[in-house]
Amino acid sequence: MIDCTRQLANIIINKVATMSEKFNRKNCWQYDAIVTEITSTAVSTFVLVEPQDYVDVLRSRSLGLLK
């Protein structure tokens, strides 16, 4: 019985860890994309303001809503 409980706990822990890793990696990719866009050479003021507006929207939402 204890072995079954440990196996179930390991399965759940592995699934949660995998989901968390994927979620965090996606956030890192989004952050890298934002940084790349912000640090690129802008051709107009609008191009500079648009990423900042996007970042402001991200700050106003919870991480769960960004999926």
Buried (B, 14 or more C-beta within 10 A) or exposed (E): EEEEEEEEEEEEEEEEEEEEEEBEEEEEEEEEEBEEBBEEEBEEEEEEEBBEEBEEEBEEEEEEEEE
